Every structure is written in structure tokens, then in C-alpha cells.
């Protein structure tokens, strides 16, 4: 008899498409070309405005004047706008405020959300259903802007950095996604830990959270981007200009026709364009999100879809 040798199954490469099920029809060349064209147009529509912003931020005043505004072709590249922005003053102070608010706010929001989601995932907990219904109601009904402002004012949070964190610290949607993911974890794991004498906090810290890294990473990114991009609370609750975060300073710079005072002698002497300063502030505001998103993107499918479907 002739021995039959099974050929080893080759695994697809990192960037290779996953194998299709046998019942799915193979895509045609026209379909593949159409998909590539649509994706190419979408990428161009996203990246081209970003390219213009970055190129304008590193362009000299002469290049901007010759282009009549926004620059598409790099010419006469200079980083003087970033040097002036990072040399101190209002923009540097606003960037530090935004970083601190984002770090503290994200840590506080994640702590409360994880604890709340874990408690709601235990269906035997006291008042579980009523607390869940109350949280769901806040997704559809709110007191409104004026009562919220009066509450913040009564609590003495105006002109305080807590006003940038507490009013928007919790997202019920994020809690529901975390709760759905926690409920999908096998109860045998927590039951065996209880038999060994572990309490709820130890179970949450040593069992639930290590198994929920994907959804925790995604929700952390959501909160961080929300705090970093927030501007409305600052414009509503802060009156001191020195306490404004980066997004509010960016809005003020973009709305002004001339460059703001205090960004150095380069602006006063005409060596630097106010438009370059505005674009540089935009790049500084977008840079953290653009850097962090690729590291969390691989968790989106597992974290969001699993938590949403099982919730």
C-alpha cells in the first residue's frame, strides 16, 4: 500500500485574508477592484485634509502667503510654529491641563464604571434590577442644561477642574458594554474563587479584569478621547482664561483672524503666520488620539462586539 502523507496546513500570514468558508462565493476581479477603489477614495478623503493641516503647520509665512492660505505642497518647511507653541505661555499651559484632566478623569471614570458594571453583572446583588433600570432611564431622559448648570454651581464646582470631570464622568453605554462582557465570563471561575475564600474585590481584580483586557482597553480609549476632546464643559463652567484646556484655546485661536498675543517675537515681527499657529495647535490636539488608536484598534472587535451582543 502507498502511504498517504498529509500535507501540513499553511497558516495565513499576518496581513493575509482569512480563508473563506466553502459555501461562500469567491469574489470577482471587478468586485475586488471596486472594493479597492472605494477604500482608496475613503482613505484619501480622510488623509488629505490631515495632510493639508500638517503641511500648513510647518510652512513659512512666505509659503502660506504665496498659496493664499492652506498649503498642499510642502515648501520652505520650518518648525518655528511648534517651537513658539512649546516655549511656554497659554498653549503649553492648556496642553498640560488637558493631559492632567484626561489622566485623572479617565482613571476616575474607569474605576466607577468597572465597579458599577461588575455589581450589575451579579444578578443576585441587592437592588440589581432597579439600579439597572435607573441607569437605562438616564440614557433617554435628562434634566437639561440649566438644571445641570445650577447643580454644578450649587456644589461649588464652577471655576474648578472638577467641573471638567464630574458632570460627564460616567457613560451608561460604556457600563452596559462592560456589564455584558463580565456576564459572558464563565461563572465557574468566580464560584471556584469564592470557595477558595476570595471576596468580590479580589475576584474582580485577579479574575475578571485580566480576562477583560480587550473591553477595558476600548472603554479606556473612549473615556480618554472624550476628556481630551471635551470643550463644552470648560466654556460653560470656567471663567478663568488661565484654566482653559487645549481644545478651548484651539477654538479661540482658530476663530481669530490674527495670531494671538504672547506666542513670541516671531509672530510680532511677521516671520510666522497666524494660520501656521492655528494648524499647529490642531496637530497637537489630534496627535495623542492618532498615536493611541492603533494600539487599541485590535481590541475593538473582541471588546465591543462581545460586550454589546452578550449584554
LOLUM-663528 format. One line per 8 residues: number of its first residue (from 1); their letters; for each residue x, y, z of N, C-alpha, C, CB. Coordinates in steps of 0.2 Angstrom, whole numbers, plus 5000, padded with zeros to 4 digits. Glycine has a CB too. Layout:
NUM) a) X,Y,Z,X,Y,Z,X,Y,Z,X,Y,Z | ...
***
This chain:
1) xxxxxxxx) 5004,4994,5000,5000,5000,5000,5004,5006,5000,4995,5000,5006 | 5002,5011,4997,5005,5018,4997,5003,5022,5003,5004,5021,4990 | 5008,5024,5006,5006,5028,5012,5004,5035,5010,5012,5029,5017 | 4999,5037,5013,4996,5044,5012,4999,5049,5017,4989,5044,5012 | 5003,5054,5014,5006,5059,5019,5002,5065,5019,5013,5060,5017 | 4999,5067,5024,4995,5073,5025,5000,5079,5024,4991,5074,5031 | 4998,5084,5020,5002,5090,5019,5000,5095,5025,5000,5093,5012 | 5005,5098,5028,5004,5102,5033,5000,5108,5031,5010,5105,5036
9) xxxxxxxx) 4995,5110,5035,4991,5116,5033,4995,5122,5034,4984,5116,5037 | 4995,5127,5029,4999,5133,5030,4994,5138,5033,5001,5135,5023 | 4996,5141,5038,4993,5147,5041,4994,5153,5037,4995,5148,5048 | 4988,5157,5036,4989,5163,5033,4994,5168,5036,4982,5167,5032 | 4997,5172,5033,5001,5177,5036,4998,5182,5040,5006,5180,5030 | 5001,5187,5043,4998,5192,5047,4994,5196,5043,5004,5196,5050 | 4996,5198,5037,4992,5203,5033,4987,5199,5028,4996,5208,5030 | 4988,5193,5028,4984,5189,5023,4976,5188,5025,4987,5182,5022
17) xxxxxxxx) 4972,5188,5020,4965,5187,5022,4963,5181,5024,4961,5189,5015 | 4959,5180,5029,4957,5174,5032,4954,5169,5027,4953,5174,5038 | 4954,5163,5027,4951,5158,5022,4944,5159,5022,4953,5151,5024 | 4941,5158,5017,4934,5159,5016,4930,5152,5017,4932,5161,5009 | 4924,5152,5020,4921,5146,5021,4919,5143,5014,4914,5147,5025 | 4918,5136,5014,4917,5133,5007,4911,5135,5004,4917,5126,5008 | 4906,5138,5008,4899,5139,5005,4899,5147,5002,4894,5138,5010 | 4905,5150,5003,4905,5157,5001,4908,5158,4994,4909,5162,5006
25) xxxxxxxx) 4905,5162,4990,4907,5163,4983,4913,5167,4983,4902,5166,4978 | 4918,5165,4979,4924,5169,4978,4923,5175,4975,4930,5165,4974 | 4926,5181,4977,4925,5187,4974,4928,5188,4967,4928,5193,4979 | 4924,5192,4963,4927,5193,4956,4932,5198,4956,4921,5194,4952 | 4936,5198,4950,4941,5204,4950,4938,5211,4950,4945,5203,4943 | 4932,5211,4947,4928,5218,4947,4926,5220,4954,4922,5217,4942 | 4924,5215,4958,4922,5216,4965,4928,5218,4969,4919,5210,4968 | 4934,5215,4968,4940,5217,4972,4942,5224,4970,4945,5212,4971
33) xxxxxxxx) 4942,5225,4963,4944,5232,4961,4939,5237,4964,4944,5232,4953 | 4933,5236,4964,4928,5241,4966,4929,5242,4974,4921,5238,4965 | 4931,5237,4978,4932,5237,4985,4938,5242,4986,4933,5231,4988 | 4943,5240,4982,4950,5244,4982,4949,5251,4981,4955,5241,4978 | 4945,5253,4976,4943,5259,4974,4940,5263,4979,4939,5260,4967 | 4934,5260,4982,4931,5263,4987,4935,5265,4993,4925,5259,4989 | 4939,5260,4995,4943,5261,5001,4949,5266,5000,4947,5254,5003 | 4951,5266,4993,4956,5271,4992,4953,5278,4992,4959,5270,4985
41) xxxxxxxx) 4947,5279,4990,4944,5286,4990,4942,5288,4997,4937,5286,4986 | 4940,5283,5001,4939,5284,5008,4945,5286,5012,4936,5278,5012 | 4951,5283,5011,4957,5285,5014,4959,5291,5011,4962,5279,5012 | 4959,5293,5005,4961,5299,5003,4956,5305,5006,4960,5300,4995 | 4950,5304,5006,4946,5309,5009,4947,5310,5017,4938,5307,5009 | 4950,5305,5020,4952,5306,5027,4959,5309,5028,4952,5299,5031 | 4964,5307,5024,4971,5308,5025,4972,5315,5022,4975,5303,5022 | 4969,5317,5016,4971,5323,5013,4970,5329,5017,4966,5324,5006
49) xxxxxxxx) 4964,5330,5020,4963,5336,5025,4969,5336,5030,4957,5336,5028 | 4970,5330,5033,4976,5330,5038,4982,5332,5035,4976,5323,5041 | 4984,5330,5029,4990,5332,5026,4990,5339,5025,4990,5328,5019 | 4985,5342,5023,4985,5350,5022,4986,5353,5029,4978,5352,5019 | 4983,5351,5034,4984,5354,5041,4991,5353,5043,4980,5350,5046 | 4994,5347,5042,5001,5346,5044,5006,5350,5040,5003,5339,5044 | 5005,5350,5034,5010,5354,5029,5009,5362,5031,5008,5353,5022 | 5003,5364,5032,5002,5371,5033,5006,5373,5040,4995,5373,5033
57) xxxxxxxx) 5005,5368,5045,5008,5370,5051,5016,5371,5051,5006,5365,5056 | 5019,5367,5046,5026,5368,5045,5029,5372,5040,5029,5361,5045 | 5024,5376,5037,5026,5381,5031,5028,5388,5034,5020,5381,5027 | 5032,5391,5030,5034,5398,5032,5029,5403,5030,5041,5400,5029 | 5029,5409,5033,5024,5414,5031,5024,5415,5024,5026,5420,5035 | 5030,5415,5020,5030,5417,5013,5027,5411,5009,5038,5417,5011 | 5028,5405,5011,5024,5399,5008,5017,5400,5008,5027,5393,5010 | 5014,5402,5014,5007,5402,5016,5004,5408,5012,5006,5403,5023
65) xxxxxxxx) 5008,5414,5011,5006,5419,5008,5005,5418,5000,5010,5426,5009 | 5010,5414,4998,5010,5413,4991,5004,5408,4989,5017,5409,4989 | 5003,5403,4994,4997,5399,4992,4990,5402,4994,4998,5392,4997 | 4990,5408,4997,4984,5411,4998,4980,5408,5004,4980,5411,4992 | 4984,5404,5008,4980,5401,5014,4983,5394,5015,4973,5401,5012 | 4979,5389,5015,4981,5382,5016,4986,5380,5011,4975,5378,5017 | 4991,5376,5013,4996,5374,5009,4996,5366,5007,5003,5375,5012 | 4996,5364,5001,4996,5357,4999,5002,5354,4998,4991,5356,4994
73) xxxxxxxx) 5007,5358,4995,5013,5356,4993,5019,5359,4998,5015,5358,4986 | 5022,5354,5001,5027,5357,5006,5033,5361,5003,5030,5351,5010 | 5034,5367,5006,5039,5371,5003,5042,5376,5008,5037,5375,4996 | 5048,5376,5009,5050,5381,5015,5048,5378,5021,5048,5388,5013 | 5050,5372,5023,5047,5369,5029,5051,5372,5035,5048,5361,5029 | 5047,5374,5040,5050,5376,5046,5046,5374,5052,5051,5384,5046 | 5049,5373,5058,5045,5371,5064,5045,5376,5069,5049,5365,5067 | 5045,5383,5067,5045,5388,5071,5038,5389,5075,5047,5395,5068
81) xxxxxxxx) 5033,5387,5072,5026,5387,5075,5026,5382,5081,5021,5385,5070 | 5029,5376,5080,5029,5372,5086,5034,5374,5091,5031,5365,5084 | 5039,5377,5089,5044,5380,5094,5041,5385,5098,5050,5382,5091 | 5037,5390,5095,5034,5395,5099,5028,5393,5103,5031,5400,5094 | 5025,5388,5101,5019,5385,5105,5022,5381,5111,5015,5380,5101 | 5027,5378,5110,5030,5374,5116,5035,5377,5120,5033,5368,5113 | 5036,5384,5119,5041,5388,5123,5038,5391,5129,5044,5393,5118 | 5032,5389,5130,5028,5392,5136,5023,5396,5134,5033,5396,5140
89) xxxxxxxx) 5019,5398,5139,5013,5403,5138,5006,5399,5138,5014,5406,5131 | 5001,5402,5135,4995,5399,5136,4994,5392,5133,4990,5404,5132 | 4997,5391,5127,4995,5385,5124,4999,5379,5128,4998,5385,5117 | 5005,5380,5130,5008,5375,5134,5005,5373,5140,5015,5377,5136 | 5002,5379,5144,4998,5378,5150,4992,5374,5148,4997,5384,5153 | 4989,5376,5143,4982,5372,5141,4984,5365,5140,4979,5376,5135 | 4989,5363,5136,4991,5356,5135,4992,5352,5141,4997,5356,5130 | 4995,5355,5146,4997,5352,5152,4990,5351,5156,5002,5356,5157
97) xxxxxxxx) 4986,5356,5156,4979,5355,5159,4975,5349,5156,4975,5361,5159 | 4975,5349,5149,4971,5344,5146,4974,5337,5147,4972,5345,5138 | 4981,5336,5148,4984,5330,5149,4982,5327,5156,4991,5330,5149 | 4982,5332,5161,4981,5330,5168,4973,5329,5169,4982,5336,5173 | 4969,5333,5166,4962,5331,5166,4960,5324,5163,4958,5337,5163 | 4963,5323,5157,4962,5317,5154,4964,5311,5158,4966,5316,5147 | 4970,5311,5161,4973,5306,5165,4968,5305,5171,4980,5307,5167 | 4967,5310,5175,4963,5309,5181,4956,5307,5179,4963,5316,5185
105) xxxxxxxx) 4953,5311,5175,4946,5309,5173,4945,5302,5170,4944,5314,5168 | 4950,5300,5166,4949,5293,5163,4950,5288,5169,4955,5291,5158 | 4955,5289,5174,4956,5284,5179,4949,5284,5184,4962,5286,5183 | 4947,5290,5185,4940,5290,5189,4935,5287,5186,4939,5297,5191 | 4934,5288,5179,4928,5285,5176,4929,5278,5175,4928,5289,5169 | 4935,5275,5174,4935,5268,5173,4934,5265,5180,4942,5267,5170 | 4937,5268,5185,4936,5265,5192,4928,5264,5193,4939,5269,5197 | 4925,5269,5192,4917,5269,5194,4914,5265,5189,4914,5276,5194
113) xxxxxxxx) 4915,5265,5183,4912,5261,5178,4913,5253,5179,4914,5263,5171 | 4919,5251,5180,4921,5244,5181,4917,5242,5187,4928,5243,5182 | 4917,5246,5193,4914,5243,5199,4907,5243,5198,4916,5248,5205 | 4904,5248,5195,4896,5248,5193,4895,5242,5189,4894,5254,5190 | 4898,5241,5183,4897,5235,5179,4898,5229,5182,4902,5236,5173 | 4903,5228,5186,4903,5221,5190,4898,5220,5195,4910,5221,5194 | 4896,5225,5198,4890,5224,5203,4883,5223,5199,4889,5231,5207 | 4882,5226,5193,4876,5225,5189,4877,5218,5186,4875,5230,5184
121) xxxxxxxx) 4883,5215,5185,4883,5209,5181,4882,5203,5186,4890,5208,5179 | 4882,5204,5193,4880,5199,5198,4872,5200,5199,4884,5200,5204 | 4868,5196,5195,4861,5196,5195,4858,5195,5202,4858,5192,5190 | 4862,5192,5207,4859,5191,5213,4861,5197,5218,4862,5184,5216 | 4864,5202,5216,4865,5208,5220,4859,5211,5222,4870,5212,5217 | 4859,5215,5228,4853,5218,5230,4852,5224,5226,4854,5220,5238 | 4845,5225,5224,4843,5231,5220,4846,5231,5213,4845,5237,5223 | 4848,5225,5211,4851,5225,5204,4847,5228,5198,4853,5218,5202
129) xxxxxxxx) 4840,5225,5198,4836,5227,5193,4834,5235,5193,4830,5223,5193 | 4833,5237,5199,4831,5244,5200,4836,5249,5198,4828,5246,5207 | 4842,5247,5200,4848,5251,5198,4849,5251,5191,4855,5249,5202 | 4849,5245,5188,4849,5245,5181,4844,5249,5177,4849,5237,5178 | 4838,5248,5179,4833,5252,5176,4834,5260,5177,4826,5250,5179 | 4836,5262,5182,4838,5269,5183,4843,5271,5179,4840,5270,5191 | 4848,5267,5178,4854,5269,5173,4851,5270,5166,4860,5264,5174 | 4847,5265,5164,4844,5265,5157,4840,5271,5156,4840,5259,5156
137) xxxxxxxx) 4836,5273,5161,4832,5279,5160,4836,5285,5159,4828,5280,5167 | 4842,5286,5162,4846,5292,5160,4849,5292,5153,4852,5292,5165 | 4848,5287,5150,4850,5287,5143,4845,5290,5138,4852,5280,5140 | 4839,5290,5141,4833,5293,5137,4831,5300,5139,4828,5288,5136 | 4832,5301,5146,4829,5307,5149,4835,5310,5153,4823,5305,5154 | 4835,5317,5152,4840,5321,5156,4836,5327,5159,4846,5323,5152 | 4839,5330,5164,4836,5336,5167,4837,5342,5163,4839,5337,5174 | 4842,5342,5158,4843,5348,5154,4849,5352,5156,4837,5352,5154
145) xxxxxxxx) 4851,5357,5152,4857,5361,5153,4856,5365,5159,4858,5365,5147 | 4851,5369,5160,4850,5374,5165,4850,5370,5172,4844,5378,5164 | 4846,5365,5173,4847,5362,5180,4854,5359,5181,4842,5356,5180 | 4857,5356,5176,4864,5354,5177,4869,5359,5179,4866,5350,5170 | 4868,5365,5176,4872,5371,5177,4871,5373,5185,4871,5376,5172 | 4865,5373,5186,4863,5375,5193,4866,5370,5198,4855,5376,5194 | 4865,5364,5197,4868,5359,5201,4876,5360,5202,4866,5352,5199 | 4879,5361,5197,4886,5362,5197,4888,5368,5201,4889,5362,5190
153) xxxxxxxx) 4884,5373,5200,4885,5379,5203,4884,5379,5211,4881,5385,5201 | 4878,5375,5213,4877,5374,5220,4882,5370,5223,4870,5371,5220 | 4885,5365,5220,4890,5361,5223,4897,5365,5223,4891,5355,5219 | 4897,5371,5221,4903,5375,5221,4909,5372,5216,4906,5375,5228 | 4907,5369,5211,4912,5367,5206,4914,5371,5200,4909,5360,5203 | 4910,5377,5200,4912,5382,5195,4919,5385,5196,4907,5388,5194 | 4923,5386,5191,4930,5388,5191,4934,5383,5195,4930,5395,5194 | 4932,5377,5194,4936,5371,5197,4937,5366,5191,4932,5368,5203
161) xxxxxxxx) 4943,5362,5192,4944,5357,5187,4940,5351,5188,4951,5355,5187 | 4936,5350,5194,4932,5345,5195,4926,5346,5190,4929,5345,5202 | 4924,5352,5188,4919,5353,5183,4920,5351,5176,4917,5361,5183 | 4926,5349,5175,4928,5346,5168,4927,5338,5169,4935,5348,5166 | 4927,5336,5175,4927,5328,5176,4920,5326,5178,4932,5326,5181 | 4917,5328,5183,4912,5325,5187,4905,5325,5182,4910,5329,5193 | 4904,5331,5179,4897,5331,5175,4897,5326,5170,4896,5338,5172 | 4902,5324,5167,4902,5319,5162,4907,5313,5163,4905,5322,5155
169) xxxxxxxx) 4907,5311,5169,4912,5306,5172,4909,5299,5170,4913,5306,5179 | 4903,5298,5169,4900,5291,5168,4896,5291,5162,4896,5289,5174 | 4897,5286,5158,4893,5284,5152,4890,5278,5153,4898,5284,5146 | 4883,5278,5153,4879,5272,5154,4880,5267,5149,4872,5274,5154 | 4881,5269,5142,4883,5264,5137,4889,5260,5138,4884,5268,5130 | 4895,5264,5141,4901,5260,5142,4900,5255,5148,4906,5265,5144 | 4896,5257,5153,4894,5252,5159,4890,5246,5156,4890,5256,5164 | 4886,5247,5151,4882,5242,5149,4887,5237,5145,4876,5244,5144
177) xxxxxxxx) 4891,5240,5141,4896,5236,5137,4900,5232,5142,4900,5240,5132 | 4903,5235,5147,4907,5231,5152,4903,5226,5156,4910,5236,5157 | 4897,5227,5157,4892,5223,5161,4891,5217,5156,4886,5226,5163 | 4890,5218,5150,4889,5212,5145,4895,5208,5145,4887,5215,5138 | 4901,5211,5145,4907,5207,5144,4908,5203,5151,4913,5211,5143 | 4907,5206,5156,4908,5202,5163,4903,5197,5163,4907,5207,5169 | 4897,5197,5161,4892,5192,5161,4894,5186,5157,4885,5195,5160 | 4898,5187,5152,4900,5182,5147,4905,5178,5150,4902,5185,5141
185) xxxxxxxx) 4909,5180,5156,4914,5176,5159,4911,5170,5162,4918,5180,5163 | 4914,5164,5162,4911,5158,5165,4910,5159,5172,4915,5152,5163 | 4904,5158,5175,4903,5159,5182,4907,5153,5186,4895,5158,5184 | 4909,5148,5183,4913,5143,5187,4919,5146,5190,4914,5137,5182 | 4922,5150,5186,4928,5153,5188,4927,5157,5195,4931,5158,5183 | 4922,5161,5195,4921,5165,5201,4918,5161,5207,4916,5171,5199 | 4914,5156,5205,4912,5151,5210,4918,5148,5214,4907,5146,5207 | 4923,5145,5210,4928,5142,5212,4933,5147,5217,4933,5139,5207
193) xxxxxxxx) 4933,5153,5214,4937,5158,5218,4933,5159,5225,4938,5164,5215 | 4927,5159,5225,4923,5160,5231,4924,5154,5236,4916,5161,5230 | 4924,5148,5233,4926,5143,5238,4932,5143,5241,4925,5136,5233 | 4937,5146,5237,4944,5147,5240,4944,5153,5245,4949,5148,5234 | 4939,5156,5246,4939,5162,5251,4940,5169,5248,4944,5160,5256 | 4940,5169,5241,4941,5176,5238,4935,5180,5239,4943,5175,5231 | 4936,5187,5240,4930,5191,5240,4929,5194,5233,4931,5197,5245 | 4924,5199,5233,4922,5202,5227,4927,5206,5224,4915,5206,5228
201) xxxxxxxx) 4931,5210,5228,4936,5214,5225,4942,5210,5223,4938,5219,5231 | 4943,5205,5226,4949,5200,5224,4947,5197,5217,4951,5195,5229 | 4941,5195,5217,4938,5191,5211,4939,5196,5205,4931,5189,5212 | 4936,5202,5206,4936,5207,5201,4943,5209,5199,4933,5214,5203 | 4948,5210,5203,4955,5212,5202,4959,5206,5199,4958,5214,5208 | 4958,5200,5201,4963,5194,5199,4960,5190,5194,4965,5191,5205 | 4953,5190,5193,4950,5185,5188,4946,5189,5183,4945,5181,5192 | 4942,5194,5184,4938,5197,5179,4942,5202,5175,4932,5201,5183
209) xxxxxxxx) 4946,5206,5178,4949,5211,5174,4955,5208,5170,4952,5216,5179 | 4959,5203,5172,4963,5200,5167,4960,5197,5161,4968,5195,5170 | 4954,5194,5162,4950,5191,5156,4947,5197,5152,4945,5186,5159 | 4946,5203,5154,4943,5208,5151,4947,5213,5148,4937,5211,5156 | 4953,5212,5147,4958,5217,5145,4956,5220,5138,4965,5214,5144 | 4953,5217,5134,4951,5219,5127,4945,5225,5128,4948,5214,5123 | 4940,5223,5132,4935,5228,5133,4937,5234,5137,4929,5225,5136 | 4941,5233,5142,4944,5238,5146,4948,5243,5142,4948,5235,5152
217) xxxxxxxx) 4952,5240,5138,4956,5245,5133,4952,5249,5129,4961,5240,5129 | 4947,5246,5126,4942,5250,5122,4939,5255,5126,4937,5245,5118 | 4936,5254,5131,4932,5259,5135,4937,5264,5138,4928,5255,5141 | 4943,5262,5140,4948,5267,5142,4949,5272,5137,4954,5264,5144 | 4950,5270,5130,4951,5274,5125,4945,5279,5124,4952,5270,5118 | 4939,5276,5124,4933,5280,5123,4933,5286,5129,4927,5276,5124 | 4934,5284,5135,4934,5289,5140,4940,5295,5139,4935,5286,5147 | 4946,5292,5137,4951,5296,5136,4950,5301,5130,4958,5292,5135
225) xxxxxxxx) 4948,5299,5125,4946,5303,5119,4941,5308,5121,4944,5299,5113 | 4936,5306,5125,4931,5311,5127,4933,5316,5131,4925,5307,5131 | 4938,5315,5136,4940,5320,5140,4945,5325,5136,4944,5317,5146 | 4949,5321,5132,4954,5325,5128,4950,5330,5123,4959,5321,5124 | 4945,5328,5120,4942,5332,5115,4936,5337,5118,4938,5328,5110 | 4935,5336,5125,4929,5340,5128,4931,5347,5128,4928,5337,5135 | 4926,5351,5126,4927,5359,5127,4921,5362,5130,4929,5361,5120 | 4915,5359,5129,4909,5362,5131,4909,5364,5139,4903,5358,5129
233) xxxxxxxx) 4911,5359,5143,4911,5360,5150,4915,5365,5152,4913,5353,5154 | 4921,5366,5149,4926,5371,5151,4923,5378,5149,4932,5370,5147 | 4920,5379,5143,4917,5385,5141,4911,5387,5145,4915,5385,5134 | 4908,5382,5148,4902,5383,5152,4903,5385,5160,4897,5377,5152 | 4908,5381,5162,4909,5381,5170,4915,5385,5172,4910,5374,5172 | 4920,5387,5167,4926,5390,5168,4926,5397,5166,4932,5386,5166 | 4928,5402,5170,4928,5409,5168,4935,5412,5168,4924,5413,5173 | 4940,5408,5171,4947,5410,5171,4950,5407,5165,4950,5407,5178
241) xxxxxxxx) 4953,5412,5161,4956,5410,5155,4962,5406,5156,4958,5416,5151 | 4965,5407,5161,4971,5403,5163,4970,5395,5164,4975,5406,5168 | 4964,5394,5165,4962,5387,5167,4959,5383,5161,4957,5387,5172 | 4959,5386,5155,4956,5383,5149,4960,5377,5147,4955,5388,5144 | 4957,5372,5145,4961,5366,5142,4963,5368,5135,4957,5360,5142 | 4966,5363,5131,4969,5364,5125,4964,5365,5119,4974,5358,5123 | 4958,5361,5120,4953,5362,5115,4950,5369,5115,4948,5357,5116 | 4949,5372,5120,4946,5379,5121,4951,5384,5118,4944,5380,5128
249) xxxxxxxx) 4957,5383,5120,4962,5388,5117,4962,5387,5109,4969,5386,5120 | 4962,5381,5107,4962,5380,5100,4956,5383,5096,4962,5372,5098 | 4950,5383,5099,4944,5386,5096,4946,5393,5096,4938,5384,5101 | 4948,5396,5101,4950,5403,5102,4955,5405,5096,4952,5406,5108 | 4960,5401,5095,4965,5403,5090,4962,5402,5083,4971,5398,5091 | 4958,5397,5082,4955,5396,5075,4950,5402,5074,4952,5390,5075 | 4946,5404,5078,4941,5409,5077,4944,5416,5076,4936,5410,5083 | 4950,5417,5078,4954,5424,5077,4957,5424,5071,4959,5425,5083
257) xxxxxxxx) 4956,5430,5068,4959,5431,5061,4967,5432,5062,4956,5437,5058 | 4969,5436,5067,4976,5437,5068,4979,5432,5074,4977,5444,5070 | 4985,5431,5074,4988,5427,5079,4988,5430,5086,4996,5426,5077 | 4987,5426,5091,4986,5429,5097,4992,5432,5100,4983,5423,5102 | 4992,5436,5105,4997,5439,5108,5000,5434,5113,4995,5446,5112 | 5007,5434,5114,5010,5430,5118,5014,5424,5115,5006,5428,5124 | 5014,5423,5109,5017,5417,5106,5024,5419,5103,5013,5415,5100 | 5027,5424,5105,5034,5425,5104,5035,5431,5099,5037,5419,5101
265) xxxxxxxx) 5041,5433,5098,5043,5438,5094,5042,5437,5086,5050,5441,5095 | 5042,5430,5085,5042,5428,5078,5035,5430,5075,5042,5421,5077 | 5030,5430,5079,5023,5432,5076,5023,5440,5076,5018,5429,5081 | 5026,5443,5080,5025,5450,5080,5029,5453,5075,5028,5453,5087 | 5035,5450,5073,5039,5453,5068,5037,5450,5061,5046,5451,5069 | 5032,5446,5060,5029,5444,5054,5033,5438,5051,5030,5449,5049 | 5038,5435,5055,5041,5429,5052,5037,5423,5053,5047,5428,5057 | 5031,5423,5056,5027,5417,5057,5020,5419,5056,5028,5414,5064
273) xxxxxxxx) 5016,5415,5052,5009,5416,5050,5005,5414,5056,5008,5413,5044 | 5000,5417,5057,4995,5415,5062,4991,5409,5060,4990,5421,5063 | 4990,5408,5053,4987,5402,5051,4992,5396,5053,4986,5402,5043 | 4998,5396,5052,5003,5391,5054,5002,5389,5062,5010,5392,5053 | 5001,5394,5066,5000,5393,5073,4993,5389,5074,5000,5399,5077 | 4988,5391,5071,4982,5388,5071,4982,5380,5069,4976,5391,5067 | 4985,5379,5064,4986,5372,5061,4990,5368,5066,4989,5372,5054 | 4996,5371,5069,5000,5368,5073,4996,5366,5080,5006,5372,5075
281) xxxxxxxx) 4992,5370,5082,4988,5368,5088,4983,5362,5086,4984,5374,5090 | 4980,5362,5080,4976,5357,5078,4980,5350,5078,4973,5358,5071 | 4986,5350,5076,4990,5344,5076,4992,5342,5083,4997,5346,5072 | 4993,5347,5087,4994,5345,5094,4988,5342,5097,4997,5351,5098 | 4982,5344,5095,4976,5341,5098,4974,5335,5095,4970,5346,5097 | 4976,5333,5089,4975,5327,5086,4980,5321,5087,4974,5328,5079 | 4986,5324,5089,4992,5319,5089,4991,5313,5094,4998,5323,5091 | 4989,5315,5101,4988,5309,5106,4983,5304,5103,4986,5312,5112
289) xxxxxxxx) 4977,5306,5101,4972,5301,5098,4975,5297,5092,4966,5305,5096 | 4978,5300,5088,4981,5297,5082,4986,5292,5084,4984,5302,5077 | 4990,5293,5089,4995,5289,5092,4992,5283,5096,5000,5292,5096 | 4987,5284,5100,4985,5279,5104,4980,5274,5100,4981,5282,5110 | 4976,5276,5096,4971,5272,5092,4974,5266,5089,4968,5276,5087 | 4979,5266,5086,4982,5260,5083,4983,5254,5088,4988,5261,5078 | 4985,5256,5094,4987,5251,5099,4981,5248,5102,4991,5254,5104 | 4975,5251,5101,4969,5249,5104,4964,5246,5099,4965,5254,5108
297) xxxxxxxx) 4966,5247,5093,4961,5245,5087,4960,5238,5087,4964,5248,5081 | 4966,5234,5088,4965,5226,5088,4960,5224,5093,4972,5223,5089 | 4959,5228,5098,4954,5225,5104,4947,5227,5102,4956,5228,5110 | 4945,5231,5097,4939,5234,5096,4934,5228,5094,4939,5239,5090 | 4936,5224,5090,4931,5219,5088,4929,5214,5094,4934,5214,5082 | 4934,5212,5098,4933,5207,5103,4929,5211,5109,4939,5204,5106 | 4932,5217,5110,4929,5221,5116,4922,5223,5115,4934,5227,5118 | 4921,5227,5109,4914,5230,5108,4909,5225,5106,4915,5235,5103
305) xxxxxxx) 4910,5221,5101,4905,5216,5099,4903,5211,5104,4908,5213,5093 | 4908,5208,5108,4907,5203,5113,4903,5206,5118,4913,5200,5115 | 4905,5212,5121,4901,5215,5126,4894,5218,5124,4905,5221,5129 | 4893,5220,5118,4887,5223,5116,4882,5217,5114,4888,5227,5109 | 4884,5211,5111,4880,5206,5110,4878,5202,5116,4883,5201,5105 | 4882,5201,5121,4881,5197,5127,4877,5201,5132,4887,5194,5130 | 4877,5208,5131,4873,5212,5136,4866,5213,5134,4876,5219,5136
***
